Amino acid sequence: MTLSSSLEIDLDGPCFRLQIGGAGGEALFQPARYLLILLNGEQQKRVELGYSGSRLLERLLQTPGEVIAREDLLQYAWADRVVGQGSLNQQIYTLRQLLGDEQKRDIIQTLPRRGYLLNPSTVLETLQPAATAAPALQAAPTAQVITKKRPGFQLRWPAALMAAGTLLLCSKLASDKETDLQLYATLGQLSILYVAQNPRQLAQLQHLAQPAVSGLAELSEQPRVVTVTGIGEFVQVLCRNPDSRQTHWLEIHQSRLSAVPEQHLRSCLI
């Protein structure tokens, strides 16, 4: 069933509603924000997947039910880096843990010597931002929900109400302003989002990344959306072109953030 909504929503990419492991467990995934929201009743948990983890899940969601070769997944999730099978295995393991799938492995399935596939019954709804007109004539964007009915799955509300609820929740996530785990800032041509797992880490992340972010601002001649996240002892800096939506990224050890070579910063702004 396809529903067109008149709700005005500013999404910068698709929003997927997923059925995950556990009783009644669901999740919302926004690839453009590298964000996974785990839902269980009234409880919500926000998980910042990082660039590679988000790209990996996004690729699996592009063709649910189809086997994707390991080489294709590596190229899509680590486009600018040369990594081994161990990196892919680790990301698959992490995604399975987050989706409650580490035991049954029914959501992300392994096909020996072939690759991986995403169980299509996992995808409950996909919210896509509608195509917009040229900037000079751009109207408020609308959105479209594609709802897939799973065999044996009984909706708890009428389908239209379920779709509207997904629209509202996805739009809220897309338009969220500062929380104690996120900080928005602007510097020169950059729109910057800092994302952390706790408030203390957020303050530390902003302080540590300041030299690299300032360097990017000095070098950037065009608008860029920059997301800064902490991954263990490393900091990921994602630079997205809002026009082409191409993303380049850097992964920098905390000890080297004060002196990132200029050529590395420029590679993030290509």
LINLINPE-V628803 format. One record per backbone hydrogen bond with DSSP energy under -0.5 kcal/mol. NH is the residue of the N-H (numbers start at 1). CO is the residue of the C=O. If there is no record, write none. Layout:
# LINLINPE-V628803
<<NH | CO> <NH | CO>>
This chain:
# LINLINPE-V628803
<<3 | 145> <5 | 3> <5 | 143> <9 | 7> <9 | 141> <11 | 9> <15 | 127> <16 | 29> <17 | 125> <18 | 16> <18 | 27> <19 | 122> <20 | 18> <20 | 25> <21 | 99> <24 | 22> <25 | 22> <26 | 39> <27 | 18> <28 | 37> <29 | 16> <30 | 35> <31 | 29> <33 | 30> <34 | 30> <34 | 31> <35 | 30> <36 | 47> <37 | 28> <38 | 36> <38 | 45> <39 | 26> <40 | 43> <43 | 40> <45 | 38> <47 | 36> <49 | 34> <49 | 47> <50 | 34> <53 | 49> <54 | 50> <55 | 51> <56 | 52> <57 | 53> <58 | 54> <59 | 55> <60 | 56> <61 | 57> <62 | 58> <62 | 59> <63 | 59> <64 | 61> <65 | 118> <66 | 63> <68 | 116> <69 | 67> <73 | 69> <74 | 70> <75 | 71> <76 | 72> <77 | 73> <78 | 74> <79 | 76> <81 | 78> <83 | 81> <87 | 84> <88 | 84> <89 | 85> <90 | 86> <91 | 87> <92 | 88> <93 | 89> <94 | 90> <95 | 91> <96 | 92> <97 | 93> <98 | 94> <99 | 95> <100 | 97> <101 | 96> <102 | 96> <105 | 101> <109 | 107> <109 | 117> <111 | 115> <112 | 110> <114 | 111> <115 | 111> <116 | 68> <117 | 109> <119 | 107> <119 | 117> <122 | 119> <123 | 120> <124 | 17> <124 | 122> <125 | 17> <126 | 146> <127 | 15> <128 | 126> <128 | 144> <130 | 142> <137 | 134> <138 | 135> <143 | 5> <144 | 128> <145 | 3> <146 | 126> <147 | 1> <147 | 145> <148 | 124> <148 | 146> <149 | 147> <150 | 148> <153 | 150> <154 | 152> <155 | 153> <162 | 158> <163 | 159> <164 | 160> <165 | 161> <166 | 162> <167 | 163> <168 | 164> <169 | 165> <170 | 166> <171 | 167> <172 | 168> <173 | 169> <174 | 170> <175 | 171> <176 | 172> <176 | 173> <179 | 182> <182 | 179> <183 | 194> <185 | 192> <187 | 190> <190 | 187> <191 | 224> <192 | 185> <192 | 190> <193 | 226> <194 | 183> <195 | 228> <196 | 181> <202 | 198> <203 | 199> <204 | 200> <205 | 201> <206 | 202> <207 | 203> <208 | 204> <209 | 205> <210 | 206> <210 | 207> <213 | 209> <214 | 210> <215 | 211> <216 | 212> <217 | 213> <218 | 214> <219 | 215> <220 | 216> <224 | 189> <225 | 240> <226 | 191> <226 | 224> <227 | 238> <228 | 193> <229 | 227> <229 | 236> <230 | 195> <231 | 234> <234 | 231> <235 | 252> <236 | 229> <237 | 250> <238 | 227> <238 | 236> <239 | 248> <240 | 225> <240 | 238> <241 | 246> <242 | 240> <245 | 241> <248 | 239> <250 | 237> <252 | 235> <254 | 233> <256 | 253> <257 | 254> <259 | 256> <260 | 257> <264 | 261> <265 | 261> <266 | 262> <267 | 263> <268 | 264> <268 | 265> <269 | 265> <269 | 266>>
